[in-house]
Structures are given as C-alpha cells and as structure tokens.
Amino acid sequence: MFMRKWILIGCLCVSLASATAQDPHFSQFFASPLTLNPALTGKFFGTYRVAGNYRNQWPSINNAYTTATASLDFHIMQDRIANNDTWGVGLMGYNDASSNGAVKFSYGGISMAYHKGLDEEGFNQLGAGFQVTYANMLINTSMLTFEDQLTTAGFTGVTSEVFNGATLKSSYVDVNAGVLYNGSTNDRNNFYLGVSMYHLNRHRLDFTGAQYALYPRTTFHAGGYFPIGVNSTLHLSALHMMQAGASQTVIGGAIQLTANPDAEKPSSFYVGSWVRLNDAIIPYLGLEFGDMRLGATYDYNYSSLKTASLNKGGIEISLIYTRRPSSERPVNCPKF
C-alpha cells in the first residue's frame, strides 16, 4: 500500500509538471464554442444559443480538476446587414477548480464576431471574432499540502512553507481573437476550419512578489459532416492546441442516426469516439431532440498517468440549446 502511494504521487507530479502551462480544456471542445474560438460567436442557425459544460478530470486523484462553463450568444442587426452575413454577440463564464478546490480560476467574458458571406446563398462565410475576458485566480493555502509534509502515514508532517493560512489572489484582463471559414456544397454537408489565440496581451500573474507569464494559447480546429445514408450522417472533427511547451491533439467523430428525418425538428442519436493522442480514448454518446442536444463523454487514460488515475480520465457532460425557427431554410453551421 505504501509503495502504491509513492507511485501515485510520482505520476501525479510528472503529469502536473507537463500540464502547468495549459489552460483548462474540454474533451467535447466542439460543445463549448466561446472557449474554443471567439469567431464561433453567432455561428449557428437560430436566434440564440445557450451552451453548458461540466468536466470532472482525474476524479480518483482527490478531485484534481473540475471545470464548468456556460455561454449565451445571439445575432444582432440582422435587418441592417446583408442577408448572407451574420453578426453575433456572446457572453461567457466558467470556473476551474484544482487541488480539491484549493486553487480556483473564475472567468467572465464578452465576445463579438462578424461572418461575411462569400456567395449569394450564404453557403460559404469567412468570420473574425474578438473577445475580452476578466479572470480572477484564488489560492487557499490552508488547503494545500507540500512535499516536506509527507510521512509514511501520509501528509501528516509540518511544512516549512510560510503562508500563515493566507489566501492569495490575482486578477487580470485577457484579450482573445480568432478567424473561421465555414462552407457547404449542398443542404446536407458542412465543413469548417478555424484558428484562435487566447492571452494575446500576455499578462503576467503576480503572487507574493513573483511574476509568472501567461503564455498565449493557439488552437487549430477543423471538422465537417456529410451523409452516409438516408437517415445517417458522419461528423468528424480535430483540434491541435499549443501553449508554452505543452500541446495536445484530439481527433475523432460520431455517427448521427435520425429517427424522423421528415419532421420539422427531427430527433437524433449520436455514437462515436475521439482520441487525445498519447493520453486518452474518449467515447461519446449524444441525443438531440427539438432544439436541444445532450452529450456525454468519458476519458479512458492509456498514458503513463493511468497508474495514478486508475485509467479514470474523467466524465464530461454538455448541453446545448439552440432556438431554431421551423419555417426558414436551415443554414449549415459547425456542429462537432
């Protein structure tokens, strides 16, 4: 038992050392549009969209990371711009807690994007988005444990670190931007390619007199869907994210099976999987009914972290509500 504790602690330290430069992330990146790319603001068919995500990562390691986000975006001035253009505004907030709640990040932001039609029908659009975010970080030092506290009975020793139970705080304003191309050749397919960059102003966090650089995060993402049968559609997507010396690549897809394709708002079932290279397999199940889509994934670790995580990468739930009209011709937009 003692040896297992040491193996778990060692694996956790290695994993955290490689992850310190990365922002919070979602396996269902496609279900959190405003944390993926500001240019996705307003890029949907409907009048408004509400999205929510919850992720519990590495639950076997004392609630290592729990992340939740919610966003609202909508269209503005549609009667004053070209019919094949879209202008979107969005609000976003999310919270990320780690180390069993000892370290907390809270974010709130507003974004805007304009999508310019490249053809008369609006099948192809090029968009650019901009986002300003206020961030607050809090560290409750009374909830932290340190290496010099480790004994054969656990973290029962007295640390030499001097914080006096203080709560450390830091806040800053972030600037983010992105571009997105979206296209279709008919009413049943869609493809997109986007790039975004967060922390453009490279803010420096200040704690107890020491400063820590907040490195820009650059993300390339792409995807699309096309029919593979009368009542079925294949959705594919991929992401590559880089920040400081860390990076991750996620690829995969899902098959959509539609139960009532002739209905105004058909119901569908989704089944598929994504893979985070060199880290985890991510099975996905989804259900779409009316204006709502519910998705669930579970990360199954196969990297060296599996010794500490017991292969339990974490569960993630997403819910997207898009208020869609039933009388207009649908406009194909990114979905996964």
C-alpha positions in Angstrom: 0.0 0.0 0.0 2.8 2.4 0.9 4.6 1.7 -2.5 1.3 2.4 -4.3 1.1 5.8 -2.6 4.6 6.7 -3.8 3.8 5.6 -7.4 0.6 7.6 -7.4 2.3 10.7 -6.1 5.2 10.4 -8.5 2.9 10.0 -11.6 0.8 13.0 -10.4 3.9 15.2 -10.0 5.1 14.3 -13.5 1.7 15.0 -15.1 1.2 18.3 -13.3 4.7 19.4 -14.4 3.8 18.9 -18.0 0.3 20.4 -17.7 1.1 23.6 -15.8 1.3 25.7 -19.0 -2.1 24.6 -20.3 -5.5 26.3 -19.9 -8.5 24.3 -18.7 -9.8 22.3 -21.6 -12.8 20.1 -22.6 -12.8 16.8 -24.4 -16.1 18.0 -26.0 -14.3 21.1 -27.3 -17.0 21.3 -30.0 -19.7 21.8 -27.4 -18.0 24.9 -25.8 -17.8 27.3 -28.7 -16.8 30.5 -26.9 -13.8 28.9 -25.1 -12.6 27.3 -28.4 -12.7 30.3 -30.8 -14.2 33.8 -30.4 -15.0 33.6 -34.1 -17.7 30.9 -33.4 -19.8 33.6 -31.7 -23.1 33.7 -33.5 -22.1 30.9 -35.9 -25.3 28.8 -35.6 -28.7 28.5 -37.2 -31.3 30.1 -35.0 -31.9 33.2 -32.9 -29.9 32.4 -29.8 -27.8 29.6 -28.4 -27.1 28.5 -24.7 -24.3 26.1 -24.0 -23.2 24.5 -20.8 -20.4 22.0 -20.0 -19.2 20.2 -16.8 -15.9 18.2 -16.6 -14.5 16.2 -13.6 -11.0 15.3 -14.6 -9.0 12.5 -12.8 -11.6 12.0 -10.1 -9.5 9.3 -8.5 -6.8 11.8 -7.6 -8.7 13.8 -5.0 -10.8 16.0 -7.4 -7.7 17.1 -9.4 -9.7 19.3 -11.8 -13.4 20.2 -12.0 -14.4 22.7 -14.7 -17.8 24.2 -15.6 -18.7 26.7 -18.2 -21.9 28.4 -19.6 -22.3 30.7 -22.5 -25.0 32.6 -24.4 -24.7 34.0 -27.9 -27.2 35.6 -30.3 -27.5 37.5 -33.5 -27.8 41.3 -33.8 -28.8 43.8 -36.5 -29.9 41.1 -39.0 -32.2 43.6 -40.6 -29.4 46.1 -41.2 -26.7 43.8 -42.7 -26.6 41.7 -45.9 -28.8 38.5 -45.9 -25.8 36.3 -46.3 -23.9 37.9 -43.4 -24.1 37.2 -39.7 -23.2 39.4 -36.7 -23.0 37.7 -33.3 -22.5 38.8 -29.7 -21.8 36.4 -26.8 -21.4 36.2 -23.1 -19.3 33.5 -21.4 -18.4 32.5 -17.9 -16.5 29.5 -16.5 -14.9 28.2 -13.3 -12.0 25.9 -12.9 -11.0 24.4 -9.6 -8.0 22.2 -8.9 -6.2 20.6 -5.9 -9.5 19.6 -4.4 -10.7 23.2 -4.6 -7.6 24.9 -3.2 -6.9 26.7 -6.5 -9.7 28.4 -8.3 -9.9 30.3 -11.6 -13.1 32.3 -12.5 -13.6 33.9 -15.9 -16.3 36.1 -17.4 -16.1 37.5 -20.9 -17.9 39.1 -23.8 -17.2 38.4 -27.5 -18.3 39.6 -30.9 -17.9 38.1 -34.4 -18.8 39.1 -37.9 -19.3 36.4 -40.6 -19.1 37.7 -44.1 -21.0 35.8 -46.8 -18.7 34.8 -49.8 -21.6 33.8 -52.0 -25.2 34.9 -52.6 -26.8 31.9 -50.8 -24.5 32.2 -47.7 -23.2 28.7 -48.1 -19.7 30.0 -47.6 -18.7 32.5 -44.9 -15.5 33.9 -43.5 -15.7 35.2 -39.9 -13.5 37.0 -37.4 -14.1 37.3 -33.7 -12.8 39.2 -30.7 -13.2 38.5 -27.0 -12.3 40.4 -23.8 -12.3 38.3 -20.6 -11.9 39.2 -16.9 -10.1 36.5 -14.9 -9.7 36.0 -11.2 -7.4 33.5 -9.5 -7.6 32.4 -5.8 -5.3 30.1 -3.9 -6.4 29.0 -0.4 -3.0 28.0 1.1 -4.6 26.4 4.2 -5.9 23.6 1.9 -2.5 22.9 0.3 -0.1 20.1 1.2 3.7 20.1 0.5 6.4 17.6 -0.1 8.0 18.1 3.3 4.7 17.1 5.0 4.9 13.6 3.5 5.5 10.8 6.0 4.8 7.0 6.0 1.3 7.9 7.3 0.6 10.4 4.6 0.8 14.2 4.6 0.9 14.4 8.3 4.1 16.4 8.9 4.6 20.2 9.3 5.6 22.2 6.3 8.4 24.8 6.3 6.4 26.9 3.8 5.3 30.1 5.4 1.9 31.3 4.2 0.1 31.7 7.6 -3.1 30.4 6.0 -3.2 33.3 3.6 -5.5 33.5 0.6 -3.5 34.6 -2.5 -5.4 36.4 -5.2 -4.7 37.8 -8.7 -6.9 39.2 -11.4 -6.3 40.3 -14.9 -8.0 41.2 -18.3 -7.5 38.8 -21.2 -7.7 39.6 -24.9 -8.6 36.7 -27.3 -9.2 36.6 -31.1 -9.9 34.1 -33.9 -10.9 33.5 -37.5 -13.2 30.9 -39.0 -14.1 29.6 -42.5 -17.4 27.8 -42.9 -18.6 26.2 -46.1 -21.2 23.9 -47.7 -21.8 22.5 -51.1 -25.5 21.4 -50.5 -28.1 21.3 -47.8 -26.6 18.1 -46.2 -23.0 18.8 -45.7 -20.7 21.3 -44.0 -17.0 21.8 -43.4 -15.0 24.4 -41.4 -11.5 25.5 -40.5 -10.6 27.9 -37.7 -7.7 29.2 -35.7 -7.8 31.1 -32.4 -5.3 32.7 -30.0 -6.0 33.4 -26.3 -4.0 35.6 -23.9 -2.8 37.9 -26.7 -1.8 40.5 -24.2 0.5 38.0 -22.4 -0.5 39.1 -18.9 1.9 38.3 -16.0 0.4 36.9 -12.8 1.8 38.3 -9.6 1.9 36.2 -6.5 3.9 37.1 -3.3 6.2 39.3 -5.3 7.0 36.7 -8.0 5.6 37.0 -11.5 4.5 34.2 -13.8 4.0 34.6 -17.5 0.6 33.7 -19.0 1.6 32.3 -22.4 -0.7 32.6 -25.5 -2.7 29.5 -26.4 -3.0 28.8 -30.1 -5.7 26.4 -31.3 -6.2 25.0 -34.8 -9.5 23.2 -35.3 -11.4 21.7 -38.2 -14.4 19.5 -38.9 -17.4 18.8 -41.0 -20.3 16.4 -41.7 -21.7 14.6 -44.7 -24.5 12.0 -45.3 -23.5 8.3 -45.3 -27.1 7.0 -45.7 -30.7 8.1 -45.9 -31.0 8.6 -42.2 -27.4 8.8 -41.1 -24.7 11.4 -41.1 -21.0 11.2 -40.3 -19.5 14.0 -38.2 -15.7 14.5 -38.0 -13.5 17.0 -36.1 -10.0 17.6 -34.9 -8.1 20.0 -32.7 -4.5 20.9 -32.1 -3.7 23.2 -29.2 -0.3 24.7 -28.2 0.6 26.7 -25.2 4.2 27.3 -24.0 5.9 24.0 -24.2 2.7 21.9 -24.0 0.4 20.7 -26.8 -2.4 18.3 -27.4 -4.1 16.8 -30.4 -7.7 15.5 -30.4 -9.3 13.7 -33.4 -12.4 11.7 -33.9 -16.0 11.6 -35.0 -19.6 10.4 -34.4 -22.4 8.9 -36.5 -25.8 10.6 -36.3 -28.8 8.4 -36.6 -32.0 10.3 -37.3 -35.3 8.7 -36.2 -37.8 11.0 -38.0 -36.0 12.8 -40.9 -39.2 14.3 -42.3 -40.1 16.2 -39.1 -39.5 19.9 -38.8 -37.1 19.3 -35.9 -36.0 15.6 -36.2 -34.6 13.6 -33.2 -31.2 12.0 -33.5 -28.9 9.7 -31.6 -25.1 10.1 -31.8 -22.4 7.5 -31.1 -18.7 7.9 -31.7 -15.3 8.5 -30.1 -12.4 10.9 -30.1 -8.8 10.3 -29.2 -6.5 12.6 -27.3 -3.2 11.4 -28.8 -0.8 9.8 -26.2 -3.3 10.3 -23.4 -6.9 9.0 -23.6 -9.7 7.4 -25.6 -12.9 9.4 -25.4 -16.2 7.5 -26.2 -19.1 9.8 -26.9 -22.9 9.4 -26.7 -25.4 12.1 -27.7 -29.1 12.7 -28.0 -30.8 15.5 -30.0 -34.5 16.4 -29.6 -36.2 19.6 -30.5 -33.8 22.4 -30.1 -31.6 20.6 -27.6 -28.5 18.4 -27.8 -27.1 16.5 -24.8 -23.7 14.9 -25.0 -21.6 12.7 -22.6 -18.0 11.5 -22.8 -15.7 9.6 -20.6 -11.9 9.8 -20.8 -10.2 6.5 -20.5 -6.5 7.1 -19.9 -3.9 4.9 -21.6 -0.8 7.1 -20.9 1.7 6.8 -18.1 -0.8 8.7 -15.9 -3.0 5.6 -15.8 -1.1 4.3 -12.7 -2.3 7.2 -10.7 -5.7 7.8 -12.4 -6.6 4.0 -12.5 -7.5 4.7 -16.2 -10.2 7.1 -15.0 -9.6 10.3 -17.0 -12.9 11.8 -16.2 -16.5 12.3 -17.1 -17.9 15.3 -19.1 -21.4 16.4 -19.8 -22.5 19.0 -22.4 -25.9 20.6 -23.1 -26.6 23.0 -26.0 -30.0 24.7 -26.6 -30.4 26.5 -29.9 -33.6 28.3 -30.6 -34.3 27.4 -34.2 -37.1 28.6 -36.5 -39.1 25.9 -38.1 -40.2 27.9 -41.2 -36.8 29.1 -42.7 -34.3 27.2 -44.9 -31.7 25.8 -42.5 -28.2 27.3 -42.7 -25.5 24.6 -42.2 -23.0 25.5 -39.4 -20.3 23.7 -37.5 -21.7 21.1 -35.1 -18.8 19.0 -33.9 
